[in-house]
Structure formats: C-alpha cells, structure tokens
C-alpha cells in the first residue's frame, strides 16, 4: 500500500510555491544524503519564544501577533506541523461537555472557516456536520444534555431519529440506534495546512519561525524565565511557551527548576481506505459512535476511521522519543475490535480495500482536559499541551485564550478547568501518568454519568483516618489527589450495586445520604475534611496583616481568635480564592481554602506578597487533620471532651481557640461548619488524629453520632445557598454578584485588590446575579436529575446556567444554584440585573431537553437556619453508631 498521506500534498505544494518561506525558515527540504541548506541565524533576544510548530504553537503565535506583539520567535525541532498535528484526523467538533472546551471548539471552527481567505493557504475546510450516535437511552440523555448547551450558545444542533441518521448518511446501519445528535456546522480540515496557514499569517505579522531548532532547556532566575538554550545558541526572552505536545513533559523537566506538565502519550490508531466504487461525497457528515468507540469521516472518496480502544498502549514512558513522528508499527490485532465496530456500523465496507493502518502518538492528561496557563514555579513560563486527541478542535480557541493570558495577564473566559495549576507535583509521576492514561483513553468514549470517579492513581493522598473510615463502609472520591468520603454504606446494603450505580436519575445512595443529612440536623455527624488547603502566614511585625489586608476584601484586623470569611480577589473583583482566615495572634494567621486551591492559591500569594524575609508563609495542609462536627449535639460532645463550656456565650460563631480534646493538646477549634448548621471544625495535629477521632466517636455515641461524607455536606450547603469556589465562584465572579457584599469592607481604611471594580459595581449594578432555584414540578423518583450546567430560562428566554445542584432533604425538592443574566431582547447586549428582574420572572430549568418550572430566590429560606429542635426532643435511637 502506498505510504503517502494525500492531505499533506498541499503542504509540499504550498512550501514549493513560497520561496520567501524557504528563505525565512531553516528547514531541511531534501533527503538525509543531501547537504543541509544555510541556516538563518537565531536572534539574540525576543519578547516571546514559542517551542513547537504544531497547531498549538502556530495558533499562539498567530493570536499574539494579532494582538500587536511582534517580537516573537517560534522554534520547531523538525518541520512545522510534522508532529501529532500531521496525523490528526482533522475533525472539528463542537460537541463538548465542558463549557470552556465547547467555547474553544466553536471559536476554532469559525477561525478555520475564514483562515484560507485570510492567508491564501488552502486548509481543506469543509462544513460537513457531525452525527453522534446513541445505542442506549443513557447515551441519548448525555447527548441531549450536550445539545441543550450547544443550542443556548447559538450553535445549531438537534436530536434526531435513527431514520433521519439514515437520510443524512445512507451507509450507516441504524438497527441498534435509539437516536442521535446532529450538529450541522461541524467541519473537516487538513490539520497540517491549518497549522501552516496560521504560521503564514503570523510570519506576515512579524513572527520569526525557525525549523530544525531544538530547545534543550529554559533558564530561570529568581523564579522568572530569562532565556532559552537551543542547539543553535541562546535566546534571551521574557516569556516562554511550551507547545511541545508529547515532548512537553520532558521539556518541562529539562531545566534545573522543573515545570511539571502531567501528560503521557498513547498509541492512537486509524485506518485509511481507497475510494469506494462510488466515492463518498465530501459533504457526508462525520459519524461519532461512542458506544462502538469509533469515529468515521470521509477521506478522498474513501473513509478514515479510528477510535479509542479499551486496552490502550502507552508510549515513551521512559522518555525515549523521536525528533519527528513517523508512523508507528501497525498492530491489526490491537485494532481488531475497532475494525469490527466499523464493519457493524457500515456493513457495506467489507469489500473495501484498505490503504493503511496509521499508528501515531496522542497525548492525554490525568483528567481528560487539556493543559494551559502559567507555571506555578516560573513566572513567564506558559504551557499549552495535552489535547486528548482534540487538538484541531481546540487549537484556535486555546491559542486565543493563552495569547490573551500572556498579553493581558488573564484570558477573556474562565479557564480554571484547564489551568495547569489544577495539578500538583504528585500528578507528574511517570508511573501515575502511565496508569492513568490507560484509563483516560477508554473514557473518551465511555458514558460519563454525574459523580463518576477515576479508578487509577488512587489512595495517593489520604487522611490518617483512611483505614478507620474505610472499615466503617466509606465510599471514596478523589479531589486534587486526596481521598475524600462520599458517604458511608450501612451494614447490610448491597455494596456492589452502590459501587456500580451509574444513572442520570435518582441514585442508589439517595436514602443513605438522606440519613446522614438528617443526623447532621438533629444529632451530630463527623466529616473528615483533611483535604482542605491550609496555610499559615506570619511576620515579625505588621507585615502579615498589612499584606493580607491588601489581598483580601474583608477586614482582617479583628481581635485575636476571630475567624473571617473573605474573598481573595483579582483586579476585576473576581474570586481567585474564597477562604476562611483565623487570626491566631497579632502577627499570625491561619488560612483555610478549598482542596484544589493548594497550588493556585500558593502561587497567587507568592506572586503578590512582598519579598520580605520577615514575612513567612507555610503550607501546613499535611500537618493537620480536619474533623467537621456538624449538628446541634456537637456542642455537647465537645464540651464533655474538653471540659470547657462550648455554648454560644462562651464560644461564639466564627471563633477560633486552641484546646485540649481527650489527651491531645493544641487542637485548633473553629465554630464554623461550611454548611450553615451549628458545629465546629477541629484542626488536629496529624499524630493526634486517630486518638481524637476515637474520643469523639466514643463520647458521641450517647448523642447519636455517626460518620458522614461530602454528599451530605453538599446537600446542606446548597439548600443554605452557600456558594463554593470552583463550582459557583471563579475569577470572573465578584462578591457583589453572588450576594456576598457583607464579606467586603470597602471602607476598611486601606486599599485592597479589586476595590475599584467593586466600587463601580456598587454604584452601577451587576450584570449577573447568583440565584437559588427550587424545582416545583419535578418528580425526584421519575424525572432526570439536575447536576450542574443546565440552561436557565426566564419567561422562555435563556438567561444563564446552573453551577451546582442537590436534593434538599429538608425542602423535599431539588435546589439549583446558578447565575441569571439580563440580555437585551433585540441586541443581545448585557443589561444590569436588578432584584425586580429576578423576582418578576417565570423560570424553567432545562434538564436533558426537558424544562421544569422553578421558583427563584435571592435569599435562602430563613426557616432552615432557625429550625433547631430541643435536645430532649431528639430521638437518638435511629442514630446509634454502626
């Protein structure tokens, strides 16, 4: 079979037709036996150096040059677009479950559509549409949820019948289908030519491009990028962008100060066929069959079909790699199940002649989301890599957002789900990555219902109580590598059913979590919350207070022993972090943040705190186990264990005090629970953790104590209208928009970061408003459940999306939290959202294409805070420890 990729012919023709390109670049055009042409010398310095000439590197260069930056050098160790980009299947698909990925793909599609006209380089852009098939009702539900998101973003999309599938693509076997999703504006491109077109435009805008130039390492001094060492000399620079694809991991570890980029390559297979007797129309839609684990697209009158097998083959674990990617060894036995799925879906292909089985590396990340952003350890070191086989779909949008990040200091959208700082160093273990990508690659096609968990790389970070809790029926989930309890399975329950329950409807754990919530409200529960990020900040003088006053919106100049809820804001007033800070002494503070803030928050503080040897910050997350005692009887348990009065008169709300609990000293006790329920959080030095836990459980037996997990906490906090960072709050959400004005002290006597933006919102109003929705005509037992990301409609018009949802066992209704916007009906312009606008609307929540009426509230039900049963009314028999 001819080992030629026809879609690369235009690459060769284009290069031959552009002598200016040949002069500008330093590429080797001939075979290895021919003398290498003269190399254009590298500049001694540049503002930005980009490593990688694939779709990501050229997209970043293109967008930086569009934003006015000209002093840019792009380095490619081989030829442009000769890495993974060369082998990309060229499918541009906007059907993505994560909002930011959907936006990136939509932007990419629009960019590629006009790129050929802008540059004169043929990109092979063809709007064919795509059809995602569903063989099961659950798969159809997942497609309906995606379709809802696409439609409200203005991307045409519809759920279609199997008969309609056959009309759109006559060769498809529809006998086992229950429906499909049709996205008519999805497209096909030549990935290599898109990359070359972006490079052409960037070059015209002043970007210097040098092929056959390898980066050996990046030099970093005092935590900042200073230059790049190559095999052809050094370039001084302010910014470095690692777009090295599958080489990004090795490049990040090549310097004295490593930058951890957790990705790993796997072999990815697809086949190419000769044209059919009646060549396929170039406008036939692309087929995605996730239940069959395959995709199928037209290719030169034949087909290109690949997939994501259940038993992937990791590559280059030992770091061995190639300069340019060549077609790896064919493995027909390995590809067999995908070929069988293809022939079942298109039976008419059995007599078709296969041209080639392509095997090329693809990079995958630990959570199936790409990696972008600035390194937490090196200022000016940016990364864009790990596309999980969606590089061409994300390329345009990802390059745009990263360019904005470099130029402006922040992108135009919330990219936290993709931020490099969502990972810690623990995810960079080669063994971890090898095992995780073997799970991730099959998950590309697996049905992902709400609350699914990765199975590999687990039990990496655990509380000292892990074995104790596990023995009592704990079921675990993972956050930032830390094991956290979802709920506890009572004795006698069918554990297998619970562990394998996957549904968009009422889950099997419903009653279990309900009993934990009931105990939190009527007796006392213990939740291990050790995963929360914990920092101590201290100074010899007033430096700690003065610095924190500038970085936080609330007033931290409070008496020793008080706890302050506050936001850590950016210049636009958005939440970089939402935390609780206890003042331990006049010069010492204890900061509690969400689990996944450990890297992000540390980096933000290090970048903004003054360089003062008298100011010390320490990450003490690992030093303390945190036990959250929730419920009206928590006060009794703690009083008896500490021999100290714990009533509100002696231990008021938002108070912190070091106490003895049992035999253990130095326990930091705070009167907060993060749920709105009464209780305390105990921060226990880890060596005392097991002792204190045993003492609490033994003493609590007579008060009905039991263990509880994060699902119960989630239900409690959502019904109380408590927003959590990373779910409801992000860098584009301000305290004024989510009803937290009380956590902002605009007049605290000194300026703070984000103050001007908040003053402006206070005077002019906000353009979105955090709102609670109570579903009114929703049947918990029979209807689809809301989880997050559901479109919100006001008077029939789209106004926003939900950010969190949970069943309220108190209200016996589903509660959704989300942001409401006010769009002008004629222009679509965003208008100020007023209280009247919220209160005077009729609302619906779209769950998988079905709308449910909802009542909007700007404040929680006050009764949830005031209903406190007397101690002697609590029936303890149902809460005895198991």
C-alpha positions, 0 to 999 in steps of 0.5 A: 500500500502506498505510504503517502498521506494525500492531505499533506500534498498541499503542504509540499505544494504550498512550501514549493510555491513560497520561496520567501518561506524557504528563505525565512525558515531553516528547514531541511527540504531534501533527503538525509544524503543531501547537504543541509541548506544555510541556516538563518541565524537565531536572534539574540533576544525576543519578547516571546519564544514559542517551542513547537510548530504544531497547531498549538504553537502556530495558533499562539503565535498567530493570536499574539501577533494579532494582538500587536506583539511582534517580537516573537520567535517560534522554534520547531525541532523538525518541520512545522506541523510534522508532529501529532498535528500531521496525523490528526484526523482533522475533525472539528467538533463542537460537541463538548461537555465542558463549557470552556472546551465547547467555547474553544471548539466553536471559536476554532471552527469559525477561525478555520472557516475564514483562515484560507481567505485570510492567508491564501493557504488552502486548509481543506475546510469543509462544513460537513456536520457531525452525527453522534450516535446513541445505542442506549437511552443513557447515551441519548440523555448525555447527548441531549444534555450536550445539545441543550448547551450547544443550542443556548450558545447559538450553535445549531444542533438537534436530536434526531431519529435513527431514520433521519441518521439514515437520510443524512448518511445512507451507509450507516446501519441504524438497527441498534440506534435509539437516536442521535445528535446532529450538529450541522456546522461541524467541519473537516480540515487538513490539520497540517495546512491549518497549522501552516496557514496560521504560521503564514499569517503570523510570519506576515505579522512579524513572527520569526519561525525557525525549523530544525531548532531544538530547545534543550532547556529554559533558564530561570532566575529568581523564579522568572524565565530569562532565556532559552538554550537551543542547539543553535545558541541562546535566546534571551526572552521574557516569556516562554511557551511550551507547545511541545505536545508529547515532548512537553513533559520532558521539556518541562523537566529539562531545566534545573527548576522543573515545570511539571506538565502531567501528560503521557502519550498513547498509541492512537490508531486509524485506518485509511481506505481507497475510494469506494466504487462510488466515492463518498461525497465530501459533504457526508457528515462525520459519524461519532459512535461512542458506544462502538468507540469509533469515529468515521469521516470521509477521506478522498472518496474513501473513509478514515476511521479510528477510535479509542480502544479499551486496552490502550498502549502507552508510549515513551514512558521512559522518555525515549522519543523521536525528533519527528513522528513517523508512523508507528508499527501497525498492530491489526490485532490491537485494532481488531475490535475497532475494525469490527465496530466499523464493519457493524456500523457500515456493513457495506465496507467489507469489500473495501480495500484498505490503504493503511493502518496509521499508528501515531502518538496522542497525548492525554492528561490525568483528567481528560482536559487539556493543559494551559496557563502559567507555571506555578514555579516560573513566572513567564513560563506558559504551557499549552499541551495535552489535547486528548486527541482534540487538538484541531478542535481546540487549537484556535480557541486555546491559542486565543485564550493563552495569547490573551493570558500572556498579553493581558495577564488573564484570558477573556473566559474562565479557564480554571478547568484547564489551568495547569495549576489544577495539578500538583507535583504528585500528578507528574509521576511517570508511573501515575501518568502511565496508569492513568492514561490507560484509563483516560483513553477508554473514557473518551468514549465511555458514558460519563454519568454525574459523580463518576470517579477515576479508578487509577492513581488512587489512595495517593493522598489520604487522611490518617483516618483512611483505614478507620473510615474505610472499615466503617463502609466509606465510599471514596472520591478523589479531589486534587489527589486526596481521598475524600468520603462520599458517604458511608454504606450501612451494614447490610446494603448491597455494596456492589450495586452502590459501587456500580450505580451509574444513572442520570436519575435518582441514585442508589445512595439517595436514602443513605445520604438522606440519613446522614443529612438528617443526623447532621440536623438533629444529632451530630455527624463527623466529616473528615475534611483533611483535604482542605488547603491550609496555610499559615502566614506570619511576620515579625511585625505588621507585615502579615496583616498589612499584606493580607489586608491588601489581598483580601476584601474583608477586614482582617484586623479583628481581635485575636481568635476571630475567624473571617470569611473573605474573598481573595480577589483579582483586579476585576473583583473576581474570586481567585480564592474564597477562604476562611482566615483565623487570626491566631495572634497579632502577627499570625494567621491561619488560612483555610481554602478549598482542596484544589486551591493548594497550588493556585492559591500558593502561587497567587500569594507568592506572586503578590506578597512582598519579598520580605524575609520577615514575612513567612508563609507555610503550607501546613495542609499535611500537618493537620487533620480536619474533623467537621462536627456538624449538628446541634449535639456537637456542642455537647460532645465537645464540651464533655471532651474538653471540659470547657463550656462550648455554648454560644456565650462562651464560644461564639460563631466564627471563633477560633481557640486552641484546646485540649480534646481527650489527651491531645493538646493544641487542637485548633477549634473553629465554630464554623461548619461550611454548611450553615448548621451549628458545629465546629471544625477541629484542626488536629495535629496529624499524630493526634488524629486517630486518638481524637477521632476515637474520643469523639466517636466514643463520647458521641455515641450517647448523642447519636453520632455517626460518620458522614461524607461530602454528599451530605455536606453538599446537600446542606450547603446548597439548600443554605445557598452557600456558594463554593469556589470552583463550582459557583465562584471563579475569577470572573465572579465578584462578591457583589454578584453572588450576594456576598457584599457583607464579606467586603469592607470597602471602607476598611481604611486601606486599599485592597485588590479589586476595590475599584471594580467593586466600587463601580459595581456598587454604584452601577449594578451587576450584570449577573446575579447568583440565584437559588432555584427550587424545582416545583414540578419535578418528580425526584423518583421519575424525572432526570436529575439536575447536576450542574450546567443546565440552561436557565430560562426566564419567561422562555428566554435563556438567561444563564446556567446552573453551577451546582445542584442537590436534593434538599432533604429538608425542602423535599425538592431539588435546589439549583444554584446558578447565575441569571443574566439580563440580555437585551431582547433585540441586541443581545447586549448585557443589561444590569440585573436588578432584584425586580428582574429576578423576582418578576420572572417565570423560570424553567430549568432545562434538564436533558431537553426537558424544562421544569418550572422553578421558583427563584430566590435571592435569599435562602429560606430563613426557616432552615437556619432557625429550625433547631429542635430541643435536645430532649426532643431528639430521638437518638435511637435511629442514630446509634453508631454502626 
